[in-house]
Amino acid sequence: MKHILSTVALTLTVSTSSVQAGESLVPKPNIIIFYVDDLGWQDVQLNDHGTPCAFETPNIVKLAEAGMNFSQAYSPAPSCAPSRAGIITGQHPAQIKMTHVHLGRLEEGKKEDLYAPAYLGEHLSLDLLTLADAMNQNDYRTGHIGKWHVGFTAESYGFDVVNQTRGIQRGWDDRTKGFATADDAKFPLSKEKYPPFSEKKPEGISYPYDELTDAALQFMEESKEEPFFLNMCHWMVHWPVVTRNGELLEYYCDKMGQPFPPKPGAMSLPGQQNPYFAAMVTSVDWSLGRVVDFLSKTDDPRNPGKKLSETTYIFFSSDNGGAEAKGKEIMSDNFPLKGSKTKADEGGIRVPMVVTGPGVPKASQFDGLVNQLDYFPTILNLTDSTIASKNMKKLSGLDISPVLADASQKVTDANGKERSNLFWYFPHGSEDHFKSAIREGDYKLYNNYQKESYSLYRLYKNGELEDLEEVNDLADNPEYASVLERLKENLDTLMLEHDADGPYLNPNYSDKTDPSAKIKSAEFKQSNRKAKLTLDPSGPKLSKAYVIYQEDPSSAKKHKYKKIESGSLRADIGMPIPVKVSSDGYTAIASIPAGITAFCFMFVDENNYRTFSEVVEAK
């Protein structure tokens, strides 16, 4: 461990006390996951490398002063949905077949891409045990506030209380005006004043009403008589890049030497010079401050003499690396990290992470490898909770509670073996995105599927930064041949152990050398409700096939963000269902249930090409 120094004036009093290792901890502590959307590693004032962060995050810094900062923390994936699914199930996105946000989308490969994008089911499988399920089974009250984004609603996955509000993160026609006022009908400004302080506003500024933050505070107030688990997920700092807070925007315009209000159009200055994005980051920080302030001031009825801040763990992090830009708009800069959201480069998966709570040493830092997949087993241990052994075996992460208690300098598995690596799988997009990757010790290896190549970088050397920017590719350097082969082998092993699906070749690829299977027909017989896929017998045979039920083409109403209830919504729509392949390998037959009005086939042929049939009506 090493201690971290505060780089800004701290403005929030946090009363979380540090219980030394070996002392008894509180029974059934509360758990809060405070999850931010698209907040990059360099978007907060914790891990500055090079130019200090331009965005002010005093409450995040104060949180780190009260607990432990993790300098090498990673998200399960470089995009939103798989990271959220990974945290809530404790399973690697590759293992649960949710590796991106394009749920239920029948995506064909582009002619320039060797591999086709993976198909993802319409929603997270309802058969998976979630962290909410586990907490409920162990007498916790559970709440989800904010962004969900893994299909249906959080109620369908075990949460007692759900409010999926966007809060103040809502776009409007002209972001240069229309800011919140004191008597705003939807977003009235607070009477209380908060940072930042300036010559114009020496007493601080007001913030617009944020339903997301208030709903979280309400859940904690209503749940404090029993142990609670709060999954608080902001929509910020995701696109659109806007703010309702005119005073905060003006503060950053002044700080960055830009006019207020800004001129219409994209903010295109390089680096961290976008005042809208800066205001979003500080608004998230303000929200965190309100949560911690509530905990610090509220008595814990279950533990007389203590405040909730003394009996609550907070896990603060982001769902992936920073987005950096969208179109002509430059939001932020992940430098020195390479890449951004939707890439397995460091900039797409390395995230800020802080944990506070009973037993966590103040102002401490852990520099080992951690992943948000570690949350599930860690929370189980911190709360003395248990789940069935069959579910425990499926967890992909490791319990980091010994690290949090300052009792270990290493992350180890149940057998005491030290963690050696982490891996990612992102079978989507173009050649710069479609990759798997492994971080092992000082090194990072990429399997660049679309390029049919590998890249190897040495991020650290003897504990010091070496090539964090990932510019010196060592894959063709003979000196590192043994490292390359070891990491390739370990990555392949991890892919197999986690049952990663694919990747599959793209039948639309313009330069393919082997033939792909051709569909002769895809038809439906109403009399027996059988669907039949037939391939051209002159081409490759089927290797495996699935049927995917589709929404009624005549219905514009989608069900993916609704609560699943008995008799109201189907959980099988959009989910790939394996079907039997004939002995000759050229046909596949599926039974289509009553109530399903459309379907398509998806199959992989013996040359490893993945193909969709046309959507067929089942009427």
C-alpha positions as CSV (number, residue, x, y, z in Angstrom):
1,M,0.0,0.0,0.0
2,K,1.0,3.6,-0.4
3,H,-0.7,6.8,0.7
4,I,-2.2,9.3,-1.7
5,L,-2.0,13.0,-1.5
6,S,-5.0,15.3,-1.9
7,T,-4.5,17.7,-4.8
8,V,-7.5,19.9,-4.3
9,A,-9.2,21.6,-1.4
10,L,-11.5,19.1,0.3
11,T,-15.0,20.4,0.8
12,L,-16.9,17.5,2.2
13,T,-16.7,15.9,5.7
14,V,-16.6,12.1,5.5
15,S,-16.9,10.3,8.8
16,T,-16.1,6.8,7.6
17,S,-13.8,5.4,10.2
18,S,-11.0,2.9,9.4
19,V,-11.2,-0.2,11.5
20,Q,-7.7,-1.8,11.7
21,A,-7.2,-5.3,10.4
22,G,-8.1,-7.8,13.0
23,E,-10.7,-5.7,14.7
24,S,-14.3,-6.9,14.6
25,L,-16.3,-5.3,11.8
26,V,-20.0,-4.3,11.8
27,P,-22.5,-7.1,11.2
28,K,-24.4,-7.0,7.9
29,P,-22.9,-3.7,6.6
30,N,-24.7,-1.8,3.9
31,I,-23.4,-1.8,0.4
32,I,-23.5,0.9,-2.3
33,I,-22.2,0.6,-5.8
34,F,-21.9,4.1,-7.2
35,Y,-21.5,3.6,-10.9
36,V,-20.8,6.3,-13.4
37,D,-21.3,6.0,-17.2
38,D,-18.2,6.6,-19.5
39,L,-16.1,8.3,-16.8
40,G,-12.5,7.8,-17.9
41,W,-9.4,7.0,-15.7
42,Q,-8.1,10.5,-16.3
43,D,-11.5,12.3,-15.8
44,V,-11.1,12.5,-12.1
45,Q,-8.4,14.0,-9.8
46,L,-7.0,10.6,-8.6
47,N,-4.6,9.1,-11.1
48,D,-3.0,12.2,-12.8
49,H,-0.3,11.4,-15.2
50,G,1.1,14.3,-17.1
51,T,-1.2,17.3,-17.3
52,P,-3.5,17.4,-14.2
53,C,-7.2,16.7,-14.7
54,A,-9.1,19.8,-15.6
55,F,-12.3,18.6,-14.1
56,E,-12.9,19.3,-10.4
57,T,-13.9,16.2,-8.4
58,P,-13.4,17.2,-4.7
59,N,-15.9,14.6,-3.4
60,I,-14.3,11.7,-5.3
61,V,-10.9,12.8,-3.9
62,K,-12.3,13.0,-0.5
63,L,-13.8,9.5,-0.9
64,A,-10.3,8.3,-1.7
65,E,-8.9,10.1,1.4
66,A,-11.5,8.1,3.4
67,G,-10.6,4.8,1.8
68,M,-8.6,3.0,-0.9
69,N,-7.8,4.1,-4.4
70,F,-7.2,1.4,-7.0
71,S,-4.7,2.6,-9.6
72,Q,-5.0,-0.4,-11.9
73,A,-8.7,-1.1,-11.8
74,Y,-10.5,-2.4,-14.9
75,S,-14.1,-2.8,-16.1
76,P,-15.3,-6.2,-17.3
77,A,-15.7,-4.8,-20.8
78,P,-15.0,-1.7,-22.9
79,S,-18.7,-0.8,-23.2
80,C,-21.8,-0.3,-21.0
81,A,-24.1,-3.3,-21.0
82,P,-21.5,-6.1,-20.6
83,S,-19.8,-4.3,-17.7
84,R,-23.2,-3.9,-15.9
85,A,-24.1,-7.5,-16.6
86,G,-20.7,-8.6,-15.4
87,I,-21.0,-6.7,-12.1
88,I,-24.6,-7.8,-11.4
89,T,-23.9,-11.5,-12.2
90,G,-20.3,-11.7,-11.2
91,Q,-19.6,-13.6,-14.4
92,H,-17.3,-12.5,-17.3
93,P,-19.2,-11.0,-20.3
94,A,-17.8,-13.7,-22.5
95,Q,-19.3,-16.4,-20.2
96,I,-22.8,-14.9,-20.2
97,K,-22.7,-14.0,-23.9
98,M,-23.2,-10.3,-23.4
99,T,-20.2,-8.6,-24.8
100,H,-21.6,-5.3,-26.1
101,V,-24.7,-3.0,-26.1
102,H,-26.3,-4.2,-29.3
103,L,-28.9,-6.5,-27.7
104,G,-31.1,-8.5,-30.1
105,R,-29.6,-6.8,-33.1
106,L,-29.3,-8.9,-36.3
107,E,-26.0,-7.4,-37.4
108,E,-24.5,-8.5,-40.7
109,G,-20.7,-8.2,-41.2
110,K,-19.4,-5.4,-43.5
111,K,-17.6,-6.5,-46.7
112,E,-14.3,-5.2,-45.4
113,D,-14.4,-7.2,-42.1
114,L,-13.1,-10.7,-41.9
115,Y,-15.2,-11.5,-38.9
116,A,-18.9,-11.0,-38.2
117,P,-20.1,-9.2,-35.1
118,A,-21.4,-11.5,-32.3
119,Y,-25.1,-11.8,-31.9
120,L,-26.3,-10.9,-28.4
121,G,-29.5,-12.0,-26.9
122,E,-32.3,-9.4,-26.3
123,H,-31.6,-9.3,-22.6
124,L,-29.5,-10.7,-19.8
125,S,-30.6,-14.3,-19.1
126,L,-33.2,-14.5,-16.4
127,D,-31.7,-17.9,-15.3
128,L,-28.6,-16.2,-13.9
129,L,-28.2,-15.5,-10.2
130,T,-27.8,-11.7,-9.7
131,L,-26.2,-9.8,-6.8
132,A,-29.7,-8.6,-6.0
133,D,-30.9,-12.2,-5.7
134,A,-27.9,-13.1,-3.5
135,M,-28.5,-10.1,-1.2
136,N,-32.2,-10.8,-1.0
137,Q,-31.5,-14.4,0.0
138,N,-29.3,-13.0,2.8
139,D,-31.9,-10.6,4.3
140,Y,-30.9,-7.4,2.5
141,R,-33.3,-4.9,1.0
142,T,-32.2,-4.1,-2.5
143,G,-32.6,-1.1,-4.7
144,H,-31.6,-0.1,-8.2
145,I,-31.6,3.6,-9.1
146,G,-30.7,4.9,-12.6
147,K,-29.4,3.3,-15.7
148,W,-29.9,-0.5,-16.1
149,H,-29.3,-1.3,-19.8
150,V,-29.2,-5.2,-19.8
151,G,-32.8,-5.8,-20.8
152,F,-36.3,-5.7,-19.2
153,T,-36.0,-3.8,-15.9
154,A,-34.1,-4.3,-12.7
155,E,-37.2,-5.6,-11.0
156,S,-37.0,-8.6,-13.3
157,Y,-33.6,-9.4,-11.8
158,G,-34.3,-9.4,-8.1
159,F,-34.3,-5.7,-7.0
160,D,-37.0,-4.8,-4.5
161,V,-37.1,-1.1,-5.3
162,V,-36.4,0.3,-8.8
163,N,-36.3,3.7,-10.3
164,Q,-34.6,3.8,-13.7
165,T,-34.9,7.6,-14.1
166,R,-32.3,9.5,-16.2
167,G,-32.2,12.2,-13.6
168,I,-30.8,15.5,-14.9
169,Q,-29.1,13.7,-17.9
170,R,-31.6,14.7,-20.6
171,G,-30.9,16.4,-23.8
172,W,-32.8,19.3,-25.4
173,D,-32.8,21.3,-28.6
174,D,-30.3,24.1,-27.7
175,R,-27.8,23.4,-25.0
176,T,-26.5,27.0,-24.9
177,K,-29.7,28.2,-23.2
178,G,-32.7,26.9,-21.2
179,F,-30.8,26.3,-18.0
180,A,-32.5,25.4,-14.7
181,T,-33.9,28.2,-12.5
182,A,-35.1,28.4,-8.9
183,D,-38.7,28.0,-10.0
184,D,-38.1,25.4,-12.8
185,A,-41.0,23.0,-12.9
186,K,-38.8,19.9,-13.5
187,F,-35.3,20.9,-12.4
188,P,-35.5,23.6,-9.7
189,L,-32.2,24.9,-8.4
190,S,-31.3,24.0,-4.9
191,K,-31.4,26.6,-2.1
192,E,-28.2,25.0,-0.7
193,K,-24.9,26.1,-2.2
194,Y,-22.1,23.8,-3.2
195,P,-18.7,23.9,-4.8
196,P,-17.1,25.1,-6.9
197,F,-16.3,28.5,-5.3
198,S,-15.2,31.4,-7.3
199,E,-14.8,35.2,-7.3
200,K,-18.2,35.4,-9.0
201,K,-19.8,32.9,-6.6
202,P,-17.8,33.0,-3.4
203,E,-20.5,31.1,-1.5
204,G,-20.8,28.4,-4.1
205,I,-23.5,27.6,-6.6
206,S,-26.9,25.9,-6.8
207,Y,-27.5,22.6,-8.5
208,P,-30.6,21.5,-10.4
209,Y,-32.9,18.9,-8.9
210,D,-31.7,15.4,-9.8
211,E,-34.4,12.7,-9.3
212,L,-31.7,10.0,-9.5
213,T,-29.8,11.3,-6.6
214,D,-32.9,12.1,-4.5
215,A,-34.3,8.6,-5.2
216,A,-31.1,7.1,-3.9
217,L,-31.3,9.2,-0.8
218,Q,-34.9,8.2,-0.3
219,F,-34.1,4.5,-0.7
220,M,-31.4,4.7,2.0
221,E,-33.7,6.6,4.4
222,E,-36.5,4.1,3.9
223,S,-34.1,1.1,4.2
224,K,-31.9,2.1,7.1
225,E,-33.8,-0.1,9.6
226,E,-32.4,-3.2,7.8
227,P,-29.2,-3.9,5.8
228,F,-29.5,-2.6,2.3
229,F,-27.8,-2.9,-1.1
230,L,-28.0,0.1,-3.4
231,N,-27.0,-0.1,-7.0
232,M,-26.8,3.6,-8.0
233,C,-26.0,4.0,-11.7
234,H,-25.7,7.5,-13.2
235,W,-26.5,8.1,-16.9
236,M,-23.8,10.8,-16.8
237,V,-21.2,11.4,-18.3
238,H,-22.6,9.6,-21.3
239,W,-23.7,11.4,-24.4
240,P,-25.5,13.8,-24.9
241,V,-22.9,16.3,-23.5
242,V,-25.2,18.8,-21.8
243,T,-25.8,20.4,-18.5
244,R,-28.9,22.1,-16.9
245,N,-26.6,23.9,-14.5
246,G,-25.9,27.4,-16.0
247,E,-23.8,28.5,-13.1
248,L,-21.5,25.5,-13.3
249,L,-21.2,25.8,-17.0
250,E,-20.3,29.5,-16.6
251,Y,-17.7,28.5,-14.0
252,Y,-16.0,26.2,-16.5
253,C,-16.2,28.6,-19.4
254,D,-14.4,31.2,-17.2
255,K,-11.8,28.6,-16.1
256,M,-11.1,27.5,-19.7
257,G,-11.1,31.0,-21.1
258,Q,-14.2,30.4,-23.2
259,P,-17.3,32.6,-23.7
260,F,-20.5,32.1,-21.8
261,P,-22.9,31.0,-23.0
262,P,-20.8,28.9,-25.5
263,K,-21.4,29.3,-29.2
264,P,-23.7,26.7,-30.8
265,G,-22.1,23.7,-32.4
266,A,-19.6,21.1,-31.5
267,M,-16.9,21.7,-28.8
268,S,-13.8,20.8,-30.8
269,L,-10.9,22.1,-28.7
270,P,-8.4,19.2,-27.9
271,G,-7.8,17.7,-24.5
272,Q,-10.0,18.4,-21.5
273,Q,-11.5,21.8,-22.7
274,N,-15.2,20.9,-23.0
275,P,-17.0,23.0,-20.4
276,Y,-20.2,20.9,-20.9
277,F,-18.4,17.7,-20.2
278,A,-16.6,19.3,-17.2
279,A,-20.0,20.3,-15.8
280,M,-21.2,16.7,-16.1
281,V,-18.2,15.3,-14.3
282,T,-18.6,17.8,-11.5
283,S,-22.3,17.1,-11.3
284,V,-21.6,13.4,-10.7
285,D,-19.1,14.4,-8.1
286,W,-21.8,16.6,-6.4
287,S,-24.2,13.6,-6.4
288,L,-21.6,11.4,-4.7
289,G,-21.1,14.2,-2.2
290,R,-24.8,14.2,-1.3
291,V,-24.8,10.4,-0.8
292,V,-21.7,10.5,1.5
293,D,-23.1,13.5,3.3
294,F,-26.4,11.6,4.0
295,L,-24.4,8.7,5.3
296,S,-22.3,10.9,7.5
297,K,-25.2,12.7,9.1
298,T,-27.7,9.8,9.5
299,D,-27.7,7.5,12.6
300,D,-27.7,3.8,12.0
301,P,-30.7,2.4,13.8
302,R,-29.1,-1.1,13.7
303,N,-25.9,0.0,15.3
304,P,-26.6,2.6,18.1
305,G,-23.9,5.2,18.4
306,K,-22.8,4.9,14.8
307,K,-23.5,6.8,11.6
308,L,-24.4,5.0,8.4
309,S,-21.0,6.1,7.0
310,E,-19.4,3.8,9.6
311,T,-21.4,0.8,8.6
312,T,-21.6,1.2,4.8
313,Y,-19.2,0.2,2.0
314,I,-19.1,2.4,-1.1
315,F,-17.7,0.9,-4.4
316,F,-17.2,3.8,-6.7
317,S,-16.3,3.2,-10.4
318,S,-17.2,3.6,-14.1
319,D,-18.6,1.1,-16.6
320,N,-15.8,1.6,-19.1
321,G,-13.1,4.0,-20.1
322,G,-13.8,7.5,-21.3
323,A,-15.5,8.1,-24.6
324,E,-13.2,11.0,-25.7
325,A,-15.2,12.1,-28.7
326,K,-18.4,11.7,-30.7
327,G,-18.5,13.1,-34.2
328,K,-16.9,16.5,-34.1
329,E,-17.5,16.9,-30.4
330,I,-14.4,16.3,-28.2
331,M,-15.4,15.4,-24.7
332,S,-12.2,14.6,-22.9
333,D,-8.8,13.0,-23.3
334,N,-7.7,9.7,-21.9
335,F,-4.0,10.4,-22.4
336,P,-1.6,8.8,-21.5
337,L,-3.9,5.8,-22.0
338,K,-4.4,4.7,-25.6
339,G,-7.9,4.3,-27.0
340,S,-11.3,4.9,-25.6
341,K,-14.7,3.3,-25.0
342,T,-15.5,0.2,-27.1
343,K,-11.8,-0.6,-27.4
344,A,-9.9,-3.1,-25.2
345,D,-6.9,-0.7,-25.1
346,E,-6.1,0.8,-21.7
347,G,-8.2,3.9,-22.4
348,G,-11.3,1.7,-23.0
349,I,-11.1,-0.5,-19.9
350,R,-9.0,1.1,-17.2
351,V,-11.3,3.0,-14.8
352,P,-11.2,5.0,-11.6
353,M,-12.1,3.0,-8.6
354,V,-12.4,3.8,-4.9
355,V,-13.7,1.7,-2.0
356,T,-14.5,3.0,1.5
357,G,-16.1,1.3,4.5
358,P,-15.4,-0.5,7.8
359,G,-11.8,-1.8,7.9
360,V,-10.6,0.0,4.8
361,P,-7.5,2.0,5.7
362,K,-7.7,5.7,5.0
363,A,-5.8,7.4,2.2
364,S,-4.5,4.1,0.9
365,Q,-3.8,2.8,-2.6
366,F,-3.5,-0.6,-4.1
367,D,-1.6,-1.0,-7.3
368,G,-2.4,-4.6,-8.2
369,L,-4.8,-5.8,-10.8
370,V,-8.5,-5.7,-9.9
371,N,-11.7,-6.0,-11.9
372,Q,-15.3,-5.1,-11.2
373,L,-16.0,-8.8,-11.5
374,D,-14.4,-8.9,-8.0
375,Y,-17.3,-7.0,-6.5
376,F,-19.7,-10.0,-6.3
377,P,-17.5,-12.3,-4.3
378,T,-16.1,-9.4,-2.2
379,I,-19.5,-8.2,-1.3
380,L,-20.5,-11.7,-0.3
381,N,-17.6,-11.9,2.1
382,L,-18.0,-8.4,3.5
383,T,-21.6,-9.1,4.3
384,D,-21.1,-12.6,5.5
385,S,-23.5,-13.8,2.8
386,T,-23.7,-17.2,1.2
387,I,-24.9,-18.6,-2.2
388,A,-25.2,-22.1,-3.5
389,S,-21.9,-23.7,-4.3
390,K,-22.9,-24.2,-8.0
391,N,-23.4,-20.4,-8.3
392,M,-20.2,-19.7,-6.4
393,K,-18.2,-21.7,-8.9
394,K,-19.5,-19.6,-11.8
395,L,-18.2,-16.3,-10.4
396,S,-15.3,-15.0,-12.5
397,G,-13.9,-12.5,-10.0
398,L,-11.9,-12.9,-6.8
399,D,-12.6,-11.7,-3.3
400,I,-10.5,-8.6,-2.6
401,S,-11.7,-8.1,1.0
402,P,-8.3,-9.1,2.4
403,V,-6.8,-6.2,0.4
404,L,-9.5,-3.8,1.7
405,A,-8.7,-4.9,5.2
406,D,-5.0,-4.1,4.6
407,A,-4.3,-7.8,5.5
408,S,-2.9,-8.7,2.1
409,Q,-0.8,-7.0,-0.6
410,K,-2.1,-9.5,-3.2
411,V,-5.3,-10.6,-4.7
412,T,-5.6,-14.4,-4.4
413,D,-8.1,-17.1,-5.1
414,A,-9.7,-19.5,-2.6
415,N,-6.6,-21.7,-2.7
416,G,-4.2,-18.8,-2.0
417,K,-2.9,-18.5,-5.6
418,E,-2.1,-15.0,-6.6
419,R,-4.0,-13.5,-9.5
420,S,-1.8,-13.5,-12.6
421,N,-4.0,-12.0,-15.3
422,L,-7.2,-10.5,-16.5
423,F,-8.8,-10.8,-20.0
424,W,-11.4,-9.1,-22.2
425,Y,-13.3,-10.2,-25.3
426,F,-15.0,-7.7,-27.6
427,P,-16.1,-9.4,-30.9
428,H,-17.6,-6.3,-32.4
429,G,-16.7,-3.5,-34.8
430,S,-13.8,-2.8,-37.1
431,E,-10.2,-3.9,-36.8
432,D,-9.4,-1.4,-34.0
433,H,-12.2,-2.7,-31.9
434,F,-12.7,-6.4,-32.6
435,K,-10.2,-7.9,-30.2
436,S,-9.5,-10.1,-27.2
437,A,-6.9,-9.0,-24.7
438,I,-5.0,-10.2,-21.7
439,R,-3.2,-8.2,-19.0
440,E,-0.6,-10.3,-17.3
441,G,2.0,-8.7,-15.0
442,D,3.8,-5.9,-16.9
443,Y,2.4,-7.0,-20.3
444,K,-0.7,-6.6,-22.4
445,L,-1.4,-8.8,-25.4
446,Y,-4.1,-8.3,-28.0
447,N,-5.5,-10.7,-30.5
448,N,-6.4,-8.5,-33.4
449,Y,-9.0,-10.7,-35.1
450,Q,-9.8,-8.6,-38.1
451,K,-6.0,-8.1,-38.9
452,E,-5.1,-11.7,-38.0
453,S,-2.3,-10.5,-35.9
454,Y,-1.1,-10.0,-32.3
455,S,0.2,-6.9,-30.5
456,L,2.3,-7.0,-27.3
457,Y,3.1,-4.1,-25.1
458,R,5.1,-3.7,-21.9
459,L,3.1,-1.3,-19.7
460,Y,5.4,-1.4,-16.7
461,K,9.0,-2.4,-15.9
462,N,10.1,-3.1,-12.3
463,G,7.1,-1.3,-10.9
464,E,7.6,1.8,-13.0
465,L,5.8,3.1,-16.0
466,E,7.3,1.8,-19.3
467,D,4.8,2.1,-22.1
468,L,1.4,2.9,-20.7
469,E,0.6,4.7,-24.0
470,E,1.0,1.3,-25.8
471,V,3.1,2.7,-28.7
472,N,6.0,0.2,-28.8
473,D,4.6,-3.1,-30.2
474,L,6.9,-6.0,-29.1
475,A,5.1,-8.8,-30.9
476,D,7.8,-9.1,-33.6
477,N,10.7,-8.6,-31.3
478,P,12.6,-11.9,-30.8
479,E,13.5,-10.9,-27.3
480,Y,9.9,-11.2,-26.2
481,A,9.0,-14.3,-28.2
482,S,8.5,-16.4,-25.1
483,V,6.3,-13.7,-23.5
484,L,4.2,-13.5,-26.6
485,E,3.7,-17.3,-26.7
486,R,2.9,-17.6,-23.0
487,L,0.3,-14.8,-23.2
488,K,-1.2,-16.2,-26.4
489,E,-1.6,-19.6,-24.7
490,N,-3.0,-18.1,-21.5
491,L,-5.5,-16.0,-23.5
492,D,-6.7,-19.0,-25.4
493,T,-7.1,-20.9,-22.1
494,L,-9.2,-18.2,-20.6
495,M,-11.4,-17.9,-23.6
496,L,-12.0,-21.7,-23.4
497,E,-12.6,-21.7,-19.6
498,H,-15.2,-18.9,-20.0
499,D,-16.9,-20.6,-23.0
500,A,-16.4,-17.5,-25.2
501,D,-18.6,-17.8,-28.3
502,G,-16.8,-17.3,-31.6
503,P,-15.5,-15.3,-33.2
504,Y,-17.2,-16.3,-36.5
505,L,-16.2,-15.5,-40.0
506,N,-18.2,-13.0,-42.0
507,P,-19.9,-14.4,-45.1
508,N,-20.0,-10.9,-46.6
509,Y,-16.2,-10.5,-46.5
510,S,-15.1,-9.4,-50.0
511,D,-11.8,-11.4,-49.9
512,K,-12.9,-14.7,-48.3
513,T,-11.2,-17.8,-49.7
514,D,-13.4,-20.6,-48.3
515,P,-17.1,-20.7,-49.3
516,S,-19.9,-20.0,-46.9
517,A,-23.2,-21.8,-46.7
518,K,-26.0,-20.6,-48.9
519,I,-29.6,-20.6,-47.8
520,K,-32.0,-22.5,-50.1
521,S,-35.1,-21.7,-48.1
522,A,-36.4,-20.7,-44.7
523,E,-40.0,-21.5,-44.3
524,F,-42.9,-21.9,-41.8
525,K,-45.7,-24.5,-41.9
526,Q,-48.8,-23.2,-40.0
527,S,-50.4,-26.7,-39.6
528,N,-47.7,-28.0,-37.3
529,R,-46.0,-24.7,-36.5
530,K,-42.7,-26.0,-37.7
531,A,-39.9,-23.8,-39.1
532,K,-37.4,-25.3,-41.5
533,L,-34.1,-24.1,-42.7
534,T,-32.6,-25.7,-45.8
535,L,-29.1,-25.0,-47.2
536,D,-27.8,-25.4,-50.7
537,P,-26.4,-29.0,-50.7
538,S,-23.5,-27.9,-53.0
539,G,-22.0,-25.8,-50.2
540,P,-20.8,-26.2,-46.6
541,K,-22.9,-28.1,-44.1
542,L,-24.3,-26.7,-40.8
543,S,-22.1,-26.8,-37.7
544,K,-24.8,-25.5,-35.4
545,A,-28.1,-23.6,-35.7
546,Y,-30.4,-21.5,-33.7
547,V,-33.9,-20.0,-34.0
548,I,-34.5,-16.5,-32.8
549,Y,-38.0,-15.4,-32.1
550,Q,-38.8,-11.9,-33.2
551,E,-41.2,-9.2,-32.2
552,D,-44.4,-9.0,-34.3
553,P,-43.3,-7.0,-37.4
554,S,-46.7,-5.2,-37.3
555,S,-46.2,-4.1,-33.7
556,A,-44.2,-0.9,-32.9
557,K,-44.2,-1.7,-29.2
558,K,-41.0,-3.1,-27.8
559,H,-40.8,-5.1,-24.6
560,K,-37.1,-5.0,-23.8
561,Y,-37.4,-2.3,-21.1
562,K,-40.5,-3.7,-19.5
563,K,-40.8,-5.7,-16.3
564,I,-41.2,-9.4,-17.1
565,E,-44.4,-10.7,-15.5
566,S,-46.2,-14.0,-15.8
567,G,-48.4,-14.0,-18.9
568,S,-47.5,-10.5,-20.0
569,L,-44.1,-10.6,-21.8
570,R,-42.1,-13.3,-23.3
571,A,-38.6,-13.9,-22.1
572,D,-37.6,-16.0,-25.1
573,I,-38.0,-13.3,-27.8
574,G,-34.6,-12.3,-29.2
575,M,-32.8,-15.1,-27.4
576,P,-30.9,-17.7,-29.5
577,I,-32.4,-21.1,-29.0
578,P,-30.4,-24.1,-30.3
579,V,-32.2,-26.3,-32.8
580,K,-31.5,-29.8,-34.1
581,V,-29.5,-30.2,-37.3
582,S,-30.3,-33.1,-39.6
583,S,-27.9,-36.0,-40.0
584,D,-26.9,-34.8,-43.5
585,G,-26.1,-31.4,-42.2
586,Y,-28.2,-29.4,-44.6
587,T,-31.5,-28.8,-42.7
588,A,-32.6,-27.6,-39.3
589,I,-36.1,-27.7,-37.9
590,A,-37.6,-25.8,-35.0
591,S,-41.0,-25.7,-33.3
592,I,-42.5,-22.2,-33.1
593,P,-44.7,-21.7,-30.0
594,A,-48.1,-20.3,-30.3
595,G,-48.0,-16.5,-29.8
596,I,-44.7,-16.1,-31.7
597,T,-45.4,-14.3,-34.9
598,A,-42.0,-14.0,-36.5
599,F,-38.6,-15.7,-36.3
600,C,-35.3,-16.1,-38.1
601,F,-32.5,-18.7,-38.2
602,M,-28.9,-18.1,-37.2
603,F,-26.3,-20.7,-38.0
604,V,-22.6,-21.4,-38.2
605,D,-21.4,-23.6,-41.1
606,E,-18.5,-26.0,-41.1
607,N,-16.2,-23.3,-42.4
608,N,-17.0,-21.2,-39.4
609,Y,-19.1,-18.5,-41.2
610,R,-22.1,-17.1,-39.2
611,T,-25.2,-16.3,-41.2
612,F,-28.8,-15.1,-40.5
613,S,-31.8,-16.0,-42.5
614,E,-34.5,-13.5,-43.4
615,V,-37.1,-12.8,-40.8
616,V,-40.1,-15.1,-41.5
617,E,-43.6,-14.5,-40.4
618,A,-45.2,-17.3,-38.4
619,K,-48.8,-16.7,-39.2
